[in-house]
Each structure stands twice: as structure tokens, then as C-alpha cells.
Amino acid sequence: MNKKNHVILQGRLSFEPTVKKLTSGKELGKIRLAANSGRGTCFIDIDVWDDNLIGTVKHLKKGEEVILSGELRSNSWESPSGEKRMKHVVVAESLRLAADGRQETIDKNEVPF
């Protein structure tokens, strides 16, 4: 793997996934992952643009455990009051349910899909 900006995450969905159709006709799936790090829970927003993964997102439910890989992106904008804002999001490139919902160990040298 030659990508320098690549993340692999495992966690449970913290709310029901959504898929909305944009004016361009493209669909955008959104999920929020709750990942435990040993120092607490981190909530990570995930965008799903890939048409093949949208079908998977439509069948996911809150509380299910997933493993995904993707690219970390930074979005910045200016609020209506003129304040600069920034948010990090992961754009999913692959996504799957974790086996039996159990915690799996992932070898850092091996992508699990």
C-alpha cells in the first residue's frame, strides 16, 4: 500500500446511517463510528460516496460493528458569523461488518479486506 493518507478503523455505529440523494443525482452515505481507544471513545464521521458501498450503508443499523478503510480529509468553511471552522472526516473506500459483532484484532501490516 503506497497511500500515505490511509486509515483503518473498527467500531460501532453510533446512530442510524443516512443516505441522501444530492441535486447532482449522486448519493451520499453518512455514518458515525464510535471507536474505543482505551482512553475513551472517539466519534468519527464517515462519508460514503462509492456506489458499491452505498448499498451496504443502506442495510447497516445503529450498534452494528464495522471495519472500514479510507482517506482522512479536512473540510474547512466560514460560519455565517465569519468564524473559520474545520472538521475532519474519513471518506470510506471499503466497508464491512465485523465478524459476529465481536472485537477482532487487526494486524497493522495487513489490511483486513
NUGUKE-999194 format. One record per residue (C-alpha): y, x, z; residue in one letter. Coordinates in steps of 0.2 Angstrom, whole numbers, plus 5000, padded with zeros to 4 digits. Example, Ala and Ser with C-alpha at 12.3 -4.5 7.8 and 13.67 -1.06 7.14 Angstrom:
REM NUGUKE-999194
<r><Y>4978</Y><X>5062</X><Z>5039</Z><residuo>A</residuo></r>
<r><Y>4995</Y><X>5068</X><Z>5036</Z><residuo>S</residuo></r>
//
This chain:
REM NUGUKE-999194
<r><Y>5000</Y><X>5000</X><Z>5000</Z><residuo>M</residuo></r>
<r><Y>5016</Y><X>5008</X><Z>4994</Z><residuo>N</residuo></r>
<r><Y>5028</Y><X>4995</X><Z>5001</Z><residuo>K</residuo></r>
<r><Y>5039</Y><X>5001</X><Z>5015</Z><residuo>K</residuo></r>
<r><Y>5046</Y><X>4984</X><Z>5020</Z><residuo>N</residuo></r>
<r><Y>5029</Y><X>4976</X><Z>5024</Z><residuo>H</residuo></r>
<r><Y>5024</Y><X>4966</X><Z>5039</Z><residuo>V</residuo></r>
<r><Y>5008</Y><X>4959</X><Z>5045</Z><residuo>I</residuo></r>
<r><Y>5009</Y><X>4945</X><Z>5059</Z><residuo>L</residuo></r>
<r><Y>4997</Y><X>4934</X><Z>5068</Z><residuo>Q</residuo></r>
<r><Y>5002</Y><X>4920</X><Z>5079</Z><residuo>G</residuo></r>
<r><Y>5003</Y><X>4901</X><Z>5082</Z><residuo>R</residuo></r>
<r><Y>5014</Y><X>4889</X><Z>5073</Z><residuo>L</residuo></r>
<r><Y>5027</Y><X>4883</X><Z>5085</Z><residuo>S</residuo></r>
<r><Y>5032</Y><X>4867</X><Z>5075</Z><residuo>F</residuo></r>
<r><Y>5025</Y><X>4857</X><Z>5061</Z><residuo>E</residuo></r>
<r><Y>5028</Y><X>4866</X><Z>5044</Z><residuo>P</residuo></r>
<r><Y>5040</Y><X>4858</X><Z>5032</Z><residuo>T</residuo></r>
<r><Y>5040</Y><X>4859</X><Z>5013</Z><residuo>V</residuo></r>
<r><Y>5056</Y><X>4853</X><Z>5004</Z><residuo>K</residuo></r>
<r><Y>5060</Y><X>4852</X><Z>4985</Z><residuo>K</residuo></r>
<r><Y>5076</Y><X>4861</X><Z>4980</Z><residuo>L</residuo></r>
<r><Y>5088</Y><X>4855</X><Z>4967</Z><residuo>T</residuo></r>
<r><Y>5080</Y><X>4868</X><Z>4955</Z><residuo>S</residuo></r>
<r><Y>5063</Y><X>4860</X><Z>4957</Z><residuo>G</residuo></r>
<r><Y>5056</Y><X>4874</X><Z>4966</Z><residuo>K</residuo></r>
<r><Y>5048</Y><X>4870</X><Z>4983</Z><residuo>E</residuo></r>
<r><Y>5052</Y><X>4880</X><Z>4999</Z><residuo>L</residuo></r>
<r><Y>5040</Y><X>4880</X><Z>5014</Z><residuo>G</residuo></r>
<r><Y>5046</Y><X>4884</X><Z>5031</Z><residuo>K</residuo></r>
<r><Y>5036</Y><X>4889</X><Z>5046</Z><residuo>I</residuo></r>
<r><Y>5040</Y><X>4896</X><Z>5063</Z><residuo>R</residuo></r>
<r><Y>5027</Y><X>4908</X><Z>5071</Z><residuo>L</residuo></r>
<r><Y>5025</Y><X>4911</X><Z>5089</Z><residuo>A</residuo></r>
<r><Y>5018</Y><X>4929</X><Z>5092</Z><residuo>A</residuo></r>
<r><Y>5014</Y><X>4936</X><Z>5109</Z><residuo>N</residuo></r>
<r><Y>5018</Y><X>4954</X><Z>5111</Z><residuo>S</residuo></r>
<r><Y>5013</Y><X>4957</X><Z>5129</Z><residuo>G</residuo></r>
<r><Y>5032</Y><X>4957</X><Z>5134</Z><residuo>R</residuo></r>
<r><Y>5034</Y><X>4939</X><Z>5130</Z><residuo>G</residuo></r>
<r><Y>5034</Y><X>4928</X><Z>5115</Z><residuo>T</residuo></r>
<r><Y>5044</Y><X>4931</X><Z>5099</Z><residuo>C</residuo></r>
<r><Y>5048</Y><X>4917</X><Z>5087</Z><residuo>F</residuo></r>
<r><Y>5048</Y><X>4922</X><Z>5069</Z><residuo>I</residuo></r>
<r><Y>5055</Y><X>4911</X><Z>5054</Z><residuo>D</residuo></r>
<r><Y>5044</Y><X>4912</X><Z>5039</Z><residuo>I</residuo></r>
<r><Y>5049</Y><X>4906</X><Z>5021</Z><residuo>D</residuo></r>
<r><Y>5036</Y><X>4902</X><Z>5009</Z><residuo>V</residuo></r>
<r><Y>5041</Y><X>4902</X><Z>4990</Z><residuo>W</residuo></r>
<r><Y>5024</Y><X>4906</X><Z>4982</Z><residuo>D</residuo></r>
<r><Y>5017</Y><X>4891</X><Z>4973</Z><residuo>D</residuo></r>
<r><Y>5000</Y><X>4895</X><Z>4978</Z><residuo>N</residuo></r>
<r><Y>5004</Y><X>4897</X><Z>4997</Z><residuo>L</residuo></r>
<r><Y>5014</Y><X>4880</X><Z>4997</Z><residuo>I</residuo></r>
<r><Y>4998</Y><X>4870</X><Z>4996</Z><residuo>G</residuo></r>
<r><Y>4992</Y><X>4880</X><Z>5012</Z><residuo>T</residuo></r>
<r><Y>5008</Y><X>4876</X><Z>5021</Z><residuo>V</residuo></r>
<r><Y>5006</Y><X>4858</X><Z>5017</Z><residuo>K</residuo></r>
<r><Y>4990</Y><X>4857</X><Z>5027</Z><residuo>H</residuo></r>
<r><Y>4995</Y><X>4868</X><Z>5042</Z><residuo>L</residuo></r>
<r><Y>4998</Y><X>4859</X><Z>5059</Z><residuo>K</residuo></r>
<r><Y>5008</Y><X>4864</X><Z>5074</Z><residuo>K</residuo></r>
<r><Y>4997</Y><X>4875</X><Z>5086</Z><residuo>G</residuo></r>
<r><Y>4986</Y><X>4882</X><Z>5072</Z><residuo>E</residuo></r>
<r><Y>4984</Y><X>4901</X><Z>5072</Z><residuo>E</residuo></r>
<r><Y>4988</Y><X>4910</X><Z>5056</Z><residuo>V</residuo></r>
<r><Y>4988</Y><X>4928</X><Z>5049</Z><residuo>I</residuo></r>
<r><Y>5001</Y><X>4932</X><Z>5036</Z><residuo>L</residuo></r>
<r><Y>5009</Y><X>4947</X><Z>5027</Z><residuo>S</residuo></r>
<r><Y>5026</Y><X>4948</X><Z>5019</Z><residuo>G</residuo></r>
<r><Y>5043</Y><X>4956</X><Z>5017</Z><residuo>E</residuo></r>
<r><Y>5056</Y><X>4956</X><Z>5030</Z><residuo>L</residuo></r>
<r><Y>5073</Y><X>4950</X><Z>5024</Z><residuo>R</residuo></r>
<r><Y>5090</Y><X>4949</X><Z>5031</Z><residuo>S</residuo></r>
<r><Y>5101</Y><X>4934</X><Z>5027</Z><residuo>N</residuo></r>
<r><Y>5120</Y><X>4935</X><Z>5031</Z><residuo>S</residuo></r>
<r><Y>5134</Y><X>4922</X><Z>5029</Z><residuo>W</residuo></r>
<r><Y>5150</Y><X>4917</X><Z>5036</Z><residuo>E</residuo></r>
<r><Y>5151</Y><X>4902</X><Z>5048</Z><residuo>S</residuo></r>
<r><Y>5164</Y><X>4888</X><Z>5045</Z><residuo>P</residuo></r>
<r><Y>5175</Y><X>4896</X><Z>5059</Z><residuo>S</residuo></r>
<r><Y>5175</Y><X>4913</X><Z>5050</Z><residuo>G</residuo></r>
<r><Y>5162</Y><X>4922</X><Z>5061</Z><residuo>E</residuo></r>
<r><Y>5149</Y><X>4933</X><Z>5052</Z><residuo>K</residuo></r>
<r><Y>5131</Y><X>4928</X><Z>5055</Z><residuo>R</residuo></r>
<r><Y>5115</Y><X>4936</X><Z>5052</Z><residuo>M</residuo></r>
<r><Y>5096</Y><X>4931</X><Z>5053</Z><residuo>K</residuo></r>
<r><Y>5080</Y><X>4940</X><Z>5049</Z><residuo>H</residuo></r>
<r><Y>5066</Y><X>4930</X><Z>5040</Z><residuo>V</residuo></r>
<r><Y>5049</Y><X>4935</X><Z>5033</Z><residuo>V</residuo></r>
<r><Y>5045</Y><X>4930</X><Z>5016</Z><residuo>V</residuo></r>
<r><Y>5026</Y><X>4927</X><Z>5015</Z><residuo>A</residuo></r>
<r><Y>5016</Y><X>4935</X><Z>5002</Z><residuo>E</residuo></r>
<r><Y>4999</Y><X>4930</X><Z>5009</Z><residuo>S</residuo></r>
<r><Y>4994</Y><X>4917</X><Z>5022</Z><residuo>L</residuo></r>
<r><Y>4978</Y><X>4911</X><Z>5030</Z><residuo>R</residuo></r>
<r><Y>4971</Y><X>4903</X><Z>5045</Z><residuo>L</residuo></r>
<r><Y>4964</Y><X>4914</X><Z>5059</Z><residuo>A</residuo></r>
<r><Y>4945</Y><X>4913</X><Z>5061</Z><residuo>A</residuo></r>
<r><Y>4941</Y><X>4898</X><Z>5073</Z><residuo>D</residuo></r>
<r><Y>4959</Y><X>4900</X><Z>5080</Z><residuo>G</residuo></r>
<r><Y>4953</Y><X>4915</X><Z>5091</Z><residuo>R</residuo></r>
<r><Y>4963</Y><X>4930</X><Z>5093</Z><residuo>Q</residuo></r>
<r><Y>4957</Y><X>4944</X><Z>5081</Z><residuo>E</residuo></r>
<r><Y>4960</Y><X>4962</X><Z>5081</Z><residuo>T</residuo></r>
<r><Y>4968</Y><X>4969</X><Z>5066</Z><residuo>I</residuo></r>
<r><Y>4965</Y><X>4987</X><Z>5061</Z><residuo>D</residuo></r>
<r><Y>4983</Y><X>4995</X><Z>5057</Z><residuo>K</residuo></r>
<r><Y>4976</Y><X>5004</X><Z>5042</Z><residuo>N</residuo></r>
<r><Y>4968</Y><X>4988</X><Z>5034</Z><residuo>E</residuo></r>
<r><Y>4976</Y><X>4973</X><Z>5028</Z><residuo>V</residuo></r>
<r><Y>4965</Y><X>4958</X><Z>5033</Z><residuo>P</residuo></r>
<r><Y>4966</Y><X>4949</X><Z>5016</Z><residuo>F</residuo></r>
//
